[in-house]
Amino acid sequence: MGRILYDISQDYMGVIQKSRLFSGIEPDEANGMSKCLEITFREYDKEEVIFNEGDKISKIGMVIQGNVSIEKADYWGNRHIMTYVSAGEIFGEAYACSNDKTSNVEVVAADKCIVAFLDTYKVMTVCSSSCQFHSNLIHNLIYMLADRCVVMNEKITHLSKRSTKEKVLSYLSARAAKCGSDEFDIPFNRQQLADYLSVDRSAMSAELSRMKKNGEIDFRKNHFIIKCRDKQ
């Protein structure tokens, strides 16, 4: 459940104000809306569960510090990473806004983190004054829900590839396109990338080494360069 934080740093509100959810909302208005939205803050240790699979989700989470992992476990306990969420990003919004509200994934603290929780009903219900800032908040939430669908569709594209190499190249190509460069960092270490792509880590590492030897890619830790043969 995490530990409730009562001594709220202004830095926490700064993260909220700069988030996409509060885009177009003035800082003073964001501070005023925080009470209306009944924002609470909790601190979690690394690997502590934030939401369990099967939980009823009524609040939207926003990472303030650290990172959280969205994971799915199969019947035998094998875990698969769906995505990572970092500071300023939200999670649980799809479940919190749905009629069912039952989570089919587990949300875990990837490292020690602080999470803000926003009451979904308060977020979705325009206040009596019908202020433009609250309308912006609702619009931003809809855009973020749509973006999350795009991200999930992108992952399905990677997982639909037959071989480990094809999955890795699909992911790296998409990452390069997103960064607008053939040189970029990825947000995963080797184990996390293998979990994200649902492949064996040893097999993936061997494939990465082969592609590096063949001059298709270069990498050091989580920094990658995609090499086009026609440019060599």
WOKA-V880141 format. One line per field, one symbol per residue. phi: phi as a letter, one per 30 degrees, with the letter a starting at -180 (. if undefined). psi: psi as a letter, one per 30 degrees, with the letter a starting at -180 (. if undefined). burial: + if it has 16 or more other C-alpha atoms within 10 Angstrom, else -. A space follows every 50 residues. Layout:
phi = ???
psi = ???
burial = ???
This chain:
phi = .icdccdcdddddddddcdddcdicdeddddddedddhdbbbcbdeiddc bcdjddccbdcbdcbibbccbbcdecjdcbddacbcejccbiddddcddd iddcbccbddadbbbcccddddddcddedhddddddddeddddddddddd dddddeddddddcedddddddddddddddiadbaccdbddddddddchbd ddddddddddddddidbbabhccbbcccddcd
psi = flkkkfjjkfeeeeeeefleegkgkkeeeeeefeeefhklkkkklkgkke klkfkkjfkkkkkekallkjlkkaeggkkkkelkkakflllgeeefflee gkkglkkkjfaklkkkkkjeeeefjklffhkeeeeeeeeeeeeeeeeeee eeeeeeeeffkeleeeeeeeeeeeeeeefglgklllgkaeeeeeeefhlk eeeeeeeeeeeeefgellljcgklkkkkeff.
burial = -+---------++-+++++++++++-+--++-+---+-+++++++--+++ ++----++++++++++++++++-------++++++++++++++++++--- +++++++++++-++++++++-+++-+------+++++++++--++--+-- ----+--++----++-++++++--++-----++++--+--+++++++++- +--+--++--++----++-----+++------
